Amino acid sequence: MRQPNFNRGPRGHVQAGFQKVDKQKRQILWRLTKYVLQNYKFSCLAVMACIAISSVTTLVSTLFTRTLIDDYIVPLTQVDNPEYASLAQALFKLGLVLFFGVVCSFTYNRLMINVSQGTLLRLRKSLFEHMEKLPISYFDSRTHGDVMSTYTNDVDTLRQMIGSSLPQVFNSIISLVVTFASMVVLSIPLTLVSIIMAVVMMFTTTKLGKRSRAFFKTQQLKLAEVNGFIEEMMTGQKVVKVFCHEAKAIERFEKINEDLRSSNYNANKIANIVMPVNGNLGNLGYVLIAVVGATVALNASPSLLTSHLSLGTIVAFLTLNKSFTQPISHLSQQINSVLNASVGAERVFNLMDAEPEVDEGTWVMENGCWVKGSDEPAAKGGKRSASAAIQSTPIQGDVDFKDVDFSYVPEKQVLFDIDINTNPGQKIAFVGGTGAGKTTVINLINRFYDVQKGRILFDGIPVDDINKSSLRKCLGMVLQETHLFTGTVLDNIRYGRLDATDEECIEAARLVGADDFIRRLANGYATMLNGDGGNLSQGERQLLAIARAAIANPPVLILDEATSSIDTRTETLVQRGMDSLMKGRTTFVIAHRLSTVRNSDIINVMDHGRIIEQGSHEQLLAQKGKYYQLYTGDDSMLK
């Protein structure tokens, strides 16, 4: 069943306390409430009905106190032989009402467990689905720990709000309404006293809530910082130990951990006094009601409604006063979860509101051809019916750059006038110093980023006119930083093409020279990999990444330092497999070892975002320029 998405809207916060909630804050709370209602409308209606019934039964038991005292206890004390049958009958009826209220209370609590946990399940699913649509630039500008904190801490803060705070708010509103109506009927003067004390409690909660909210926001940010630091230290543990920086890492962690403790302390030291303050104000109101009620009952004339202030009325009103102030105390008790949830909701919605990757491509890959239908973007998955095709051209793997300029941020351009003309099946290499722009060029081919000026053509079609899913299926990539997933060796190779058979995966491993070391593993191809393949060497991980690209069988290969972590002997074996793999495919290679690019058809020498030399190995040596200097230098890594 398709899950509804959040409606886009301004970002804001749900403000705790009783202060005025501005438009943006109301929209945040409404978005969360609407999401819950969209998925659990009938459950929420049943919860509201049960809460209303439970509140009414509580009120009935409170009002029965007046009847119990005035109609039963007082009269029974004035006769010599009291008859208790009528009292027993009334108590039995009250017991039935209270039992029904208990059943309703149990029911709505069970329903809310299902609603809250189900909502979190759907919310995480919606977040993950949206995250998969975000561009690479989103993740490049954020730490993994910060994004993970959204899934864990921020989503979890919504659990208590959905499961407890929202029902409590509705319960409090119902209780306030029915209790206030009953208080007015019993005594207007005592009701006025209760209202004055309620206003004082609301004012106090508002002031305290306003002060603590800023600290709760800081707390969530610091928590994300702690998560990000721990994740960074875990992935870089070998580097930490090599340079003996354990003490320094502990020192840094202690600092950010102390910042988290400080923000947590500042937030809770204010929020946690709200309940005691309101409780004492409620007790003060209770005393005032008792004093005013006794005074009016003893001294007032009938014109001041003395007839309504019997002993039972005063006792019942005192209980109602507790019921009237109790919802305010309950709301203040929820201030921690409300404040946390407001910040958590903002961070969750910030992720949900992040702009997804734009894809307006109308060309798709079908049966070895580029097919274009209407001007509308291709359907999800890059599929289009054959009958809808109005243009078609074979996929050859011809990738050309035409005067391309690019910048990650507007004020700093990183590529200038990149112009490359290739033919299908050629090997195109990029060499140059660190930061020359080699990897950036590669990222433009697969549209991780889009160019600001010029065009990139794939078989004569601008890449921004090609459906991204289809474009990337035509590109096999082996990156300098390999990433392996939790699963078997065979599963990681098959990741390049999920419908590949075991035999095809093994053949791909054989092709790139990975079969030998895989068979020496404890369970061969069934060996489980965890922690990004931490039990393998860097060279072995790269071999698996190369095998994963081989099984995809794409028309274009992109090799970004694919053999940088492999020893010379292994590189020779891998190079043979790579040469076989590259036959008939257009291949883009980034390398620091010039020995790996000597047989390239086109070598592009880059410097500060520009191609300063271009040609074959022999042509560039004849020019005796930058490439000649690199190749004839003394650094063995350049040969």
C-alpha positions in Angstrom: 0.0 0.0 0.0 1.4 3.3 -1.0 2.3 5.5 2.0 1.2 9.1 2.0 3.9 11.8 2.0 4.0 14.8 4.2 2.6 17.9 2.7 5.3 20.4 2.0 5.1 23.5 4.2 7.1 26.1 6.2 9.3 24.7 8.8 8.7 25.6 12.5 8.4 24.3 16.0 5.8 23.1 18.4 6.1 25.4 21.3 5.5 23.9 24.8 3.6 25.6 27.5 0.6 27.9 27.0 2.3 30.7 25.1 1.0 31.9 21.8 1.9 29.5 19.0 2.7 31.2 15.8 1.7 30.1 12.3 4.9 28.1 11.6 4.7 26.2 14.9 1.1 25.3 14.4 1.9 24.0 10.9 4.6 21.7 12.3 2.2 20.2 14.9 -0.5 20.0 12.3 1.8 18.1 9.9 2.6 15.6 12.5 -1.1 15.2 13.6 -2.2 15.0 9.9 0.4 12.3 9.2 -0.9 10.2 12.1 -4.6 10.7 11.1 -3.9 9.8 7.5 -2.7 6.3 8.5 -4.8 5.7 11.6 -8.0 7.7 11.2 -10.3 5.1 12.7 -8.0 4.2 15.5 -7.6 7.8 16.5 -11.4 8.3 16.4 -11.8 5.3 18.7 -9.1 6.7 21.0 -10.9 10.1 21.2 -14.2 8.3 22.0 -12.6 6.2 24.7 -10.9 9.3 26.2 -14.2 11.2 26.2 -16.0 8.3 27.9 -13.2 7.8 30.4 -13.3 11.6 31.3 -17.1 11.5 31.7 -17.0 8.5 34.0 -14.4 10.3 36.2 -16.7 13.3 36.4 -19.6 11.1 37.3 -17.7 9.6 40.2 -16.7 13.1 41.4 -20.2 14.5 41.3 -21.5 11.3 43.1 -19.5 12.6 46.1 -22.1 15.4 46.5 -25.0 12.9 46.3 -23.2 10.5 48.6 -22.8 13.1 51.4 -26.0 15.1 51.0 -28.4 12.3 50.1 -27.0 9.3 51.9 -24.4 9.9 54.6 -25.9 13.0 56.3 -29.5 11.5 56.3 -28.3 8.1 57.5 -26.5 9.7 60.5 -29.8 11.4 61.5 -31.8 8.1 61.9 -31.6 5.4 64.5 -32.0 2.5 62.2 -30.3 3.4 58.9 -31.2 1.5 55.7 -28.3 0.9 53.5 -30.0 -0.8 50.6 -30.4 2.3 48.5 -26.7 3.3 49.2 -25.5 -0.1 48.1 -27.6 0.1 44.9 -26.1 3.5 44.1 -22.6 2.3 44.8 -23.1 -0.7 42.6 -24.2 1.5 39.7 -21.2 3.8 40.3 -19.0 0.7 40.2 -20.4 -0.3 36.8 -19.7 3.2 35.5 -16.2 3.2 36.8 -15.5 -0.3 35.4 -16.7 0.9 32.0 -14.3 3.9 32.3 -11.4 1.6 33.1 -12.2 -0.6 30.1 -12.2 2.6 27.9 -8.9 3.8 29.4 -7.2 0.4 28.8 -8.5 0.3 25.2 -7.3 3.7 24.3 -3.8 3.1 25.8 -3.5 -0.2 23.8 -4.6 1.6 20.6 -2.1 4.4 21.1 0.7 1.8 21.4 -0.2 0.5 18.0 -0.7 4.0 16.6 2.6 5.4 17.9 4.8 2.4 16.9 3.0 2.1 13.5 3.6 5.8 12.9 7.3 5.5 13.6 7.5 2.5 11.3 5.9 4.5 8.5 7.8 7.6 9.3 11.2 5.9 9.1 10.1 4.2 5.8 9.0 7.6 4.4 12.3 9.2 5.5 14.4 6.4 4.0 12.4 6.5 0.7 12.9 10.3 0.5 16.6 10.0 1.5 17.2 7.7 -1.5 15.9 10.4 -3.8 18.3 13.1 -2.5 21.3 14.2 -4.5 24.9 13.3 -3.5 25.4 17.0 -2.6 23.1 16.6 0.3 25.3 13.9 1.9 28.5 15.7 1.0 27.4 18.7 3.1 26.4 16.6 6.2 28.0 14.1 8.5 26.7 10.6 8.5 26.2 10.8 12.3 23.9 13.9 11.9 21.7 12.0 9.4 21.6 8.9 11.5 20.6 11.1 14.5 17.4 12.1 12.6 16.4 8.4 12.2 17.2 7.5 15.8 17.0 10.3 18.4 14.7 12.7 16.5 12.2 10.1 15.4 12.2 8.6 18.9 11.3 12.0 20.5 8.1 11.8 18.5 7.2 8.4 20.0 6.3 9.8 23.4 4.6 12.8 21.9 2.4 10.6 19.6 1.8 7.9 22.2 1.4 10.0 25.3 1.4 13.8 24.8 -1.2 14.1 22.0 -3.8 11.8 23.8 -3.0 13.7 27.0 -3.7 17.0 25.4 -7.1 15.8 24.1 -7.9 14.2 27.5 -7.0 17.4 29.2 -9.3 19.5 26.9 -12.2 17.1 27.5 -11.6 17.2 31.2 -11.4 20.9 31.3 -14.6 21.4 29.4 -16.8 19.0 31.3 -15.2 19.9 34.7 -15.7 23.6 34.1 -19.3 23.2 33.2 -19.9 21.2 36.3 -18.1 23.8 38.5 -20.3 26.6 37.1 -23.4 24.6 37.9 -22.2 24.0 41.5 -20.9 27.4 42.4 -20.0 30.5 40.4 -18.0 32.2 43.1 -15.8 29.2 43.7 -15.4 28.8 39.9 -14.0 32.3 39.7 -11.4 31.4 42.3 -10.4 28.3 40.3 -10.1 30.3 37.1 -7.7 32.8 38.8 -5.4 30.0 40.0 -5.6 28.3 36.6 -4.4 31.5 34.9 -1.5 31.8 37.3 -0.5 28.2 36.5 -0.7 28.8 32.8 1.4 32.0 33.0 4.0 30.1 35.1 4.2 27.2 32.6 4.4 29.6 29.7 7.4 31.5 31.1 9.3 28.4 32.1 8.5 26.6 28.8 9.8 29.6 26.7 13.1 29.6 28.6 13.7 25.9 28.3 12.9 25.4 24.6 16.1 27.0 23.3 18.1 24.6 25.5 16.2 21.6 24.2 17.1 22.6 20.6 20.7 22.9 21.6 20.5 19.5 23.2 19.3 17.8 20.0 22.1 19.5 18.0 24.7 18.4 20.5 23.4 14.9 20.5 23.8 14.7 16.7 27.4 16.1 17.2 28.2 13.3 19.6 26.8 10.7 17.3 28.8 12.1 14.4 32.0 12.1 16.4 31.6 8.5 17.5 30.8 7.4 14.0 33.9 9.2 12.7 36.2 7.7 15.4 34.9 4.2 14.7 35.6 4.4 11.0 39.0 6.1 11.6 40.1 3.9 14.5 43.2 2.6 12.7 44.4 6.1 12.0 43.8 7.1 15.6 45.9 4.2 16.8 48.7 4.6 14.2 49.3 8.2 15.3 48.7 7.4 19.0 45.9 9.9 19.3 43.7 7.9 21.7 44.2 10.5 24.5 43.4 13.4 22.1 40.3 11.6 20.9 39.1 11.0 24.4 39.8 14.7 25.2 37.7 15.9 22.3 34.9 13.4 23.1 34.9 14.6 26.7 34.4 18.2 25.6 31.5 17.5 23.2 30.0 15.1 25.7 30.2 17.8 28.4 28.5 20.2 26.0 25.7 17.7 25.6 25.4 17.2 29.4 25.4 21.0 29.9 22.6 21.6 27.4 20.7 18.6 28.7 21.0 19.9 32.2 20.0 23.5 31.3 16.9 22.2 29.5 15.7 19.8 32.1 16.5 21.9 35.2 13.8 24.4 34.0 11.4 21.9 32.6 11.5 19.6 35.6 10.4 22.3 38.0 7.2 23.0 36.1 5.4 20.1 37.6 6.3 20.8 41.2 5.5 24.5 40.8 2.1 23.8 39.3 1.5 21.1 41.9 2.1 23.6 44.7 0.0 26.2 43.0 -2.8 23.6 42.7 -2.6 22.9 46.4 -2.7 26.6 47.2 -5.9 26.8 45.0 -7.3 23.9 46.9 -6.8 25.7 50.2 -8.4 28.9 48.9 -11.4 27.0 47.6 -11.9 25.4 51.0 -11.6 28.8 52.8 -13.8 30.7 50.4 -16.3 27.9 50.3 -16.5 27.6 54.1 -16.8 31.4 54.4 -19.6 31.6 51.9 -21.5 28.6 53.3 -21.4 29.9 56.8 -21.8 33.7 56.4 -23.4 34.4 53.0 -27.1 35.1 52.4 -29.3 33.0 50.2 -28.9 35.6 47.5 -25.2 34.6 47.2 -26.2 31.0 46.3 -25.7 29.8 49.9 -28.2 27.1 49.2 -25.9 25.5 46.7 -23.0 25.3 49.1 -23.9 22.3 51.2 -21.2 20.1 52.8 -21.5 17.7 49.8 -21.3 20.6 47.3 -18.1 21.9 48.9 -16.5 18.5 49.0 -17.5 17.8 45.4 -16.2 21.2 44.3 -12.8 20.6 46.0 -12.5 17.4 44.0 -13.6 19.2 40.8 -11.0 21.8 41.5 -8.3 19.1 41.5 -9.8 17.8 38.3 -9.7 21.3 36.8 -6.1 22.0 37.7 -4.9 18.5 37.0 -5.0 18.8 33.2 -2.8 21.9 33.5 -0.4 19.9 35.6 -0.5 17.1 33.1 0.3 19.4 30.2 3.3 20.8 32.2 4.4 17.2 32.9 4.6 16.6 29.2 6.7 19.7 28.6 9.9 17.6 28.2 8.5 15.4 25.5 6.8 18.3 23.8 9.9 20.4 23.7 12.1 17.5 22.5 9.5 16.5 19.9 9.2 20.1 18.6 13.0 20.1 17.8 12.9 16.5 16.6 10.0 17.2 14.3 11.8 20.2 12.8 14.9 18.1 12.0 12.7 15.2 10.6 10.8 17.6 8.5 14.0 19.3 7.3 15.1 16.0 5.9 11.6 15.4 4.4 11.6 18.9 2.9 15.1 18.5 1.4 14.9 18.9 -2.4 15.0 15.5 -4.1 17.3 14.9 -7.1 15.8 16.4 -10.2 15.4 14.1 -13.1 13.7 15.5 -16.3 15.3 13.0 -18.6 13.1 11.6 -21.4 15.6 9.2 -22.9 15.6 5.7 -21.4 17.7 2.5 -22.0 15.7 -0.4 -23.5 17.2 -3.5 -25.2 20.5 -1.9 -25.9 19.1 1.3 -27.3 18.3 4.8 -26.2 14.6 5.4 -26.6 12.7 8.6 -26.4 9.0 8.9 -26.0 7.1 12.0 -25.2 8.6 15.1 -23.7 7.4 13.9 -20.3 10.1 12.5 -17.9 10.5 8.7 -18.0 8.5 6.6 -15.6 10.0 5.3 -12.3 12.7 2.9 -13.1 13.3 4.4 -16.5 10.8 2.3 -18.4 8.7 3.2 -21.3 6.5 1.1 -23.5 7.8 0.4 -27.0 4.6 1.8 -28.5 5.4 5.2 -26.9 8.8 5.5 -28.5 9.2 8.2 -31.1 13.1 8.1 -31.3 15.6 5.4 -30.9 19.4 5.1 -31.2 21.8 2.3 -30.3 23.9 2.6 -27.1 27.5 2.7 -28.1 29.2 4.4 -25.2 30.4 7.6 -26.9 30.8 10.2 -24.2 31.9 13.8 -25.1 32.5 17.0 -23.1 31.8 20.3 -24.8 33.2 23.4 -23.1 32.1 22.3 -19.7 32.4 24.6 -16.7 31.5 23.5 -13.1 31.5 24.8 -9.6 30.2 23.2 -6.3 29.4 26.7 -5.0 28.8 29.7 -7.2 31.7 31.7 -5.9 34.4 29.1 -6.6 34.7 27.5 -10.0 36.6 24.2 -10.1 36.4 23.1 -13.8 37.1 25.4 -16.8 36.4 24.7 -20.5 36.6 20.9 -20.4 36.5 19.6 -23.9 36.9 15.9 -24.7 35.9 14.1 -27.9 35.9 10.3 -27.7 35.0 7.3 -29.8 33.2 4.2 -28.5 35.5 1.7 -27.0 38.3 4.1 -26.3 40.3 4.3 -23.0 40.4 7.9 -21.7 42.7 8.7 -18.8 43.0 11.6 -16.5 46.2 12.4 -14.7 47.3 15.3 -12.6 48.0 16.4 -9.0 45.6 16.1 -6.1 42.8 18.6 -6.5 43.2 19.0 -10.2 39.6 18.1 -10.8 39.9 14.5 -12.1 37.2 13.0 -9.9 34.9 16.0 -10.4 34.9 15.3 -14.2 33.8 11.7 -13.4 31.1 12.9 -11.1 29.6 14.9 -13.9 29.3 11.9 -16.3 27.0 10.0 -13.9 25.2 13.3 -13.0 26.0 13.3 -9.3 26.3 17.0 -10.1 25.1 19.0 -13.1 27.2 21.4 -15.1 26.7 25.1 -15.1 27.9 25.7 -18.6 28.5 23.5 -21.7 27.2 20.0 -22.3 28.1 16.4 -21.8 26.8 14.1 -24.5 26.3 10.4 -24.3 25.9 8.9 -27.8 25.1 12.5 -28.9 22.3 12.9 -26.3 22.8 15.5 -23.6 23.1 13.6 -20.3 20.6 15.9 -18.7 18.0 14.7 -21.2 18.7 11.0 -20.2 16.8 9.4 -17.4 19.3 9.2 -14.5 18.4 5.6 -13.7 19.0 4.5 -17.3 22.2 6.6 -17.5 23.7 5.1 -14.4 22.9 1.6 -15.5 25.1 2.2 -18.4 28.0 3.2 -16.2 30.1 0.7 -14.2 32.1 2.4 -11.4 35.0 1.4 -9.3 35.8 4.1 -6.8 39.0 4.8 -4.9 37.0 4.4 -1.7 35.4 1.0 -1.9 32.2 0.2 0.0 31.1 -3.3 0.8 27.7 -4.2 2.3 26.8 -6.6 5.1 26.3 -10.0 3.4 28.3 -12.7 1.7 31.1 -12.2 -0.8 28.8 -13.5 -3.5 26.1 -11.0 -2.5 28.5 -8.1 -2.8 29.6 -9.2 -6.3 25.9 -9.7 -7.3 25.1 -6.1 -6.1 26.3 -5.0 -9.6 23.4 -7.0 -11.2 20.9 -8.5 -8.8 19.6 -11.1 -11.3 23.1 -12.5 -11.9 23.5 -16.2 -11.3 26.2 -17.6 -8.9 28.1 -18.9 -11.9 28.1 -15.5 -13.5 29.4 -13.9 -10.3 32.2 -16.4 -9.9 33.2 -15.9 -13.6 33.3 -12.1 -13.0 35.6 -12.7 -10.0 37.8 -15.0 -12.1 38.0 -12.3 -14.8 39.4 -9.7 -12.5 41.7 -12.0 -10.5 39.6 -12.1 -7.3 38.7 -15.8 -7.4 42.0 -17.0 -6.0 41.8 -15.0 -2.7 38.1 -15.6 -2.3 38.5 -19.4 -2.4 41.1 -19.0 0.4 38.6 -17.4 2.7 37.1 -19.5 5.5 33.8 -20.1 3.6 34.8 -19.0 0.1 32.1 -17.1 -1.7 29.8 -17.7 1.3 32.0 -15.8 3.7 30.1 -13.1 5.5 31.4 -9.6 5.3 30.7 -7.1 8.1 31.9 -3.6 8.9 32.5 -2.7 5.3 34.6 -5.8 4.7 36.9 -5.0 7.7 38.3 -8.6 7.6 39.7 -8.1 4.1 42.7 -6.1 3.0 42.1 -2.8 1.1 43.4 -4.6 -2.1 40.9 -7.4 -1.6 38.1 -5.0 -1.1 39.0 -3.3 -4.3 39.1 -6.5 -6.2 35.5 -7.3 -5.1 34.5 -3.8 -6.2 36.0 -4.4 -9.6 34.2 -7.8 -9.8 31.0 -6.0 -8.9 31.5 -3.6 -11.8 32.3 -6.5 -14.1 29.1 -8.3 -13.4 27.1 -5.2 -14.3 28.4 -5.5 -17.9 28.0 -1.8 -18.7 29.0 -0.1 -22.0 31.0 2.5 -20.1 33.5 1.9 -17.3 34.7 4.5 -14.8 37.8 3.5 -12.8 38.8 6.1 -10.1 42.1 4.9 -8.8 40.8 1.3 -9.1 44.2 -0.3 -8.4 45.7 2.2 -6.1 45.7 -0.1 -3.1 46.8 -3.3 -4.9 50.4 -4.4 -4.7 52.4 -4.6 -8.0 52.0 -8.4 -8.4 48.3 -8.3 -7.8 48.0 -5.2 -10.0 49.5 -7.2 -12.9 46.9 -9.9 -12.5 44.1 -7.4 -12.1 45.3 -5.4 -15.1 44.9 -8.5 -17.3 41.3 -8.9 -16.1 40.7 -5.2 -16.5 42.0 -5.3 -20.1 39.6 -8.1 -20.9 36.8 -6.2 -19.1 37.5 -3.0 -21.0 37.5 -4.5 -24.5 34.7 -3.0 -26.5 33.8 -0.6 -23.7 34.5 3.1 -23.3 36.6 3.4 -20.2 37.4 6.5 -18.1 40.5 6.0 -15.9 41.9 8.2 -13.1 45.3 7.1 -12.0 48.4 8.4 -10.3 50.5 5.5 -11.6 51.3 6.5 -15.2 52.1 2.9 -16.0 48.4 2.1 -15.8 47.4 4.7 -18.4 50.2 4.3 -21.0 48.0 2.3 -23.3 45.1 4.9 -23.2 43.8 6.3 -26.4 43.5 9.8 -24.9 45.3 11.0 -21.8 44.1 14.3 -20.3 46.6 16.1 -18.1 44.7 18.3 -15.6 45.9 21.2 -13.5 43.7 23.4 -11.3 40.5 22.4 -13.1 41.8 22.8 -16.7 43.0 20.3 -19.3 46.5 21.6 -20.1 47.6 18.7 -22.3 45.7 16.1 -24.3 46.8 13.2 -26.5 48.2 9.7 -26.5 51.2 8.6 -24.4 53.6 9.0 -27.3 52.2 12.4 -28.4 52.4 13.8 -24.9 56.0 12.6 -24.4 56.9 14.2 -27.7 55.5 17.5 -26.5 57.9 17.4 -23.5 55.4 19.3 -21.3 53.8 18.5 -18.0 53.2 14.8 -18.8 56.8 14.4 -19.9 57.9 15.9 -16.5 55.7 13.5 -14.6 56.7 10.5 -16.6 60.4 11.1 -16.5 60.5 12.2 -12.9 62.3 10.3 -10.2 59.1 9.5 -8.2 58.6 5.8 -8.8 54.8 6.1 -8.2 54.6 8.3 -11.3 55.9 5.5 -13.6 
